[in-house]
Amino acid sequence: MLDDAVLDEVGEVVAAEAAAGEEAGRLTPRAVGALRDAGLFALHQPADLGGLGLDLPAAGHVIARLAEADGAAGWAAMIGAGPAWFAGHMDPAGALEVFGGGGAVAGSGQPGRATPEPGGAWRVEGRWRWCSGGPWADWFTFNALDPGGAVVTVAVPAAEVTVHPETWDVRGLRATASVDVSVAGAVVPAHRAFGVGDGPPVRDEPVFRLGFEAFAQATMAAVPIGLARHAVRATAALAEEKSPTHGTGRLADDPLARRTLAAAAAAVTAAGAGLAAATDAVWGAAVAGDDPAPGAITALRLAAVHAGRTGAEVASALGAVAGMSALDRTSVLGRVLADLPAASRNALLTDARLAEVDPGDLAAAVAP
């Protein structure tokens, strides 16, 4: 388990380093060190692999808390720890080699190319986008297509990966360093190559019995929840001290501002509760050794997309309340309001995922 005092200490460090990370376009070494030293790149993996072994609801709570302190740090922990899900689907020797050190793992699902080599090895090459945390990753996981078009997932040490920092220059979650990376002909031994979905997991822990999409949505959606909580608190604090240019009193005394703030707080609270309930349901099924029901998977998808949408809507509404105060480059609130819509644009959280929902699953998804 993770002691709350340790999490508080890490939160203080990443919050203090957030402005420098924003300026640099990557988390500072001190922020990365705090995450690493607390084991936050090993949230999910079992103790025998050097991890904290948190259950999925607890891991989501940690990620949201980190995102409250700094959105980029919350995202970095979520991404850096997430590939440990693969440990339950690969050769045990490979899992120990890749994840046993508790370091950060980055990667991408976009496919490169894999050519078979003797002994079950693969020669891998390609370029992958959106590799959050690439500059401080110890390992990378990539999808690659074999000559027949089948997907092979491989784990490659950072020493064999070229990071392209110039490819990441953005507004919103800037310090996540979600860079392009490339590999030029690395030979990956058989024990570090595996298929996802080819059969049951090789380990029996509940986290490995979850489908990857459900696992990823539950953890990723925790980031906008944490960010939105920060946005509400920071805007409320601003309202207590700011006197608008076109007004006679504090912003906190303005009825429209009060209503907007209260509505944002209600939306964030409801979205967080919905995500927590949906995560609890799929985790409970995994712990019981069952496959989560389609309605439970649909409820989690709905909750994850809703969390992202709520974050973006809250950012827009609170930005209007904050006015020019949030435009200053030194504004912490301004950074949070930019991070929120960026988090919601990940493919797992966009409204496009709602088009994949089978209407037949909706009745079960919304059942009490």
N, C-alpha and C positions, 0 to 999 in steps of 0.2 A: 504494500500500500504506500501511498504518498502522504506524508505528513503535511497538514495544512500550513504549518509554519514555514516549511520548506517552499511550498507553493507561493506563499506570501513574499518570501525573500526573493524568489525568482521574478515574481511580478514587479517588485520594486526595481530590480536591476533592469529588466527589459523596458520598463516605462522610462527610466532615467536615460536609457540608451536610444530611445525611439527616434528622437530628432536627428541624432548623428547617423542612425541607420537609414533614415529617409533621405538625408543629404547624400550618403554614399551609394544608395541604391542596393544595399545589402545589410543584413544584420551585422552589428559590430562584433569583433571577436569576443568582447566581454559578454554580450548578450548570448551568443552561441555557446560560450563556455558555461554560462549559468544553466542553459537548457540541458546541455550535455551532462554536466556534473550532477544535476538532479535526476538524471535518468529519463528525461522527458522525450528523448528520441527512442525510448524503449517502453512506451506505455503499455503495449499490448502483448509483447512476447513473454512467454513463461519464464519462471525464475531460472530454469536450467539453461536458458539461452541468454541469461544476464538481464532479463527484463523485469518490469514492475508487475506484469501479469494482471493489470486492472481489468475489471469487467467493462463491457461497452458503455453502460450508463456512467460509470465513474470516469472513464477516459473522456467522454463527452463533457462532463463537468469540468475536468482539468483544462481541456482545450478552450472552453468558453471563458474560464477564469483568466487564462493567459491572454486571450483575445481582448478581454476587458482592459488588461494592462497595456497591451500593444497588439494591434491586429496582425501585424507581420510576424510577431513572435508566436501568436496562436496558430497562424497558418503554417509556420515553419515546423512547429511541433507536430501538428496534424499530419503534414506531408512526410516529415522525416521519420515518424513512427509508423505511418500507415503501411508501408511495404512489408512490415513484419507479418502481415496476413499471409504472405507467400511462404513463410517458414513452415506452415502446416501442409504445404503442397509440393515440397521439394525434398530431395535427398537429405537425410538428417545431417550428413557431413557438410553439405552445402549450407544448410540452415545455420549450423554452428559457426561456420567460417564467415558468413555474411552478417549474421545478426548477433553473434555471441559477444561482440565487443560493445554493444549498446550504442553504436554510433548512428549518425544520421544517414538515411538512405533516400536518394532522389531517383527520379526516373520519369518515364513517359510511356503511355500506351500506344502512341503512334508507331507504326511498324518500320523497322529497318530491314536489313537483309541478313540471312543466316545461311551459310554453306556448310554442309556436313564435312567433318574431319574424322580421321581414324579414332576408334575408341569411344564413339558417341559424342565427341566434342563438336563444337560449332565455331566457325570463323564468322565473326559478326562485324558489320560495318553499317554506317548510316549517320543521320543527323536527326536529333529529336528536339522538339520545341517544348516550352513551358516546364522546364525541369526546376521547379521551385527548390531553393536551397542548394543548387548545384555547386556554388563556390565552397561550401563547407561540408559537402557530402563525403562520407567515407566509402560508400558503395552506390552503384546505380543499378536499377532494374529496367530492362527494356523489352518491348515486344519486337520480334523480328519475324519475317516470313521466310520459310524454307523454299527450296526450288519448286515445290508442289503447291505453294500458297498457304500452307498450314502455319499457324502462329506458334512460335517458340518463345518462351520468356526466359531471359538470361540475366544473371547477376554479374556485373563487371566492376572490378575495383577502381577507385577514383584515379589511380595512377595511369590507367589505360584509357582514360576519358579526357577529351579536350573540352574545356569550358569556354564559351564565347560570351563574355560579360557585356560586350557592346550591343548585344541583341535585346537588352532589357533596359528601357528608358521610358518610364510610364508614370501616369498619375494613378494612385490607388494601389495599396499593398506593394509599394515600391521596394521596400526593404526585404521582400521575400526573395529577391534575386531569381526570378523565374526565367532563367536564361536558356538559350539553345546550347546543346552539347553535341559532340560528335565522337564517333569511334571509327578508327581506320584499321580494320582487320584484326581485332583482338580475338585470340583463341580462348573460348570458354569451355572448360572441361565439363564432362557429362554431369557431374554432381552439382553444377551450378546452372544447369539448364532444365527446364521443366515445363509442363503444360498445366494451365489452369482450366478446370472444368472437365478434365479427362477422366476423372474418377473421384472417389471419396478422398478426404484429406488423409494424410499419413499420420497426423497427430489427432488426439481425441479432445483437446480443449474446446470449449464451446465457441470461442472466437473463430476457429477454423471451420466450424460447421455452418457459419453464416455465408451467404453469397457475398462476393466482393462488393457488388453495387450497394447492397444494404449496409454493409460495414462502412463503406466510404461515404455514403450519404449521411449516415448518423453522425460521423465524426466531422465531416466538412461543414454541415449545417450548424454545428456548434459555434463556428467562427462568427457568422453574422449575428448570432444571438448575443455573444459576448460583446461584440462591437456596438450593437444597438443599445445594450444596457449602458455602456460607457457614454454613448451619444446622449441618451436621456439625462443621465446624471450631469454631464458637462453643460448641456443646454440649460438645465434647471439652475445650475450654479451661476451661469452667465446672466440668466433672467433676474436673479436676485440683485445683481450689481449694475446692470446696464440700464441706462436711460436712453431710449430711442431718440433719434434726431427729431422726428415728428411726433412728439408726445410730451406729456407733462409730468410723468412719473417713471417708476421702474418698469422694465419690461414684464416683470412678474405681476404687475398690477393690471396689465392689459388683458381683457377677457379673451381675445382671440389667441394670444400667446398661451394663456393658461389652458384653454381648451385644446390647442394643438399639442402642448406638452403632455397633458393627461391622456389624450388619445394615443400618442406615441407610446407612453408607458403601458397603457392597456394592451396595445398591439404586441409589444415586445414580450410582456408577461404571458399573454395567450400563446404566442408562437413558441416561446420556450417551454411552456407546459405541454403543448401539443407534441413537440419534438421529443421531450422526455418520456411522455406516455407511449409514443410509437416505438421509441428505442427500447423501453422496458419490455414491451410486448414481444418484439422479435428476439430480444436477449433471453427472455423467459423460456421461449420455445427452444432456443439453442441449448440452454442449460438442461432442459428436460430431455434432450436428445432427439427432439422433433424438428422437422422442417417447419419454419414459420408458415402459417397459412397465407394464401394469396392475398386475403384481405389485410393481413398484418403488414405484408410487404408493400402493398398499395398505400396503406396508412402512413408508413414511414416515408415513402416517396412523396406523398402529398405534404407531409410535415416538413420535409427537407426543402422542397421547392417553396413552400409557404414561408419558411424561415428566411430564405434568400430574398424573396419578394418583399417581405416585411422590412428587412434591413434596408433595401433600396428605397422603399416608400418612406420609412422613418428618416432616412438621410435627407430626402428631398424636403419633407415637411419641416424638419428641425433646421435645415439650412435656411429656409425662409424666415424662421423665427430669429436665428442668430444674425442674419443680415451680413453686413460687411465685416463683422467681427471674425467670421470664420474664413475669410479670404486671406488673411495674413498668413504668410508662409510659416510663421512661428506658432500658429494656433494649433494646439493639440486637438481641439474640437474640429478644426478644419481638416486635419489629417484623418480623423475618424470618419468624418462625413465623406471623404474621398475613398477610404478603404471599403466602406459598406457596399456601394454599388459594384466595386471591383470584385468583391467576394461573391456577389450574387450572379456574376457572369460566367462562372465555371459551368461547364456542360452538365454537371450532375445536379445543379441547382436552378437551371433556367426553366422558364415556363414551357419550353419545348418538351420537357420530360412528361408534362401532363398529357400530351397527345398520345403517349404510349400506354396510358392507363386503360385497362379493359373496363368498360362501364359495368360489366357484370360483377366486378370486384368492389364497386363503390359502396353498395349497401353494407357489406361486411366491414369495409374500411371505416365507415362513420358510425358503426354500431357502438353503443356505450360499453 
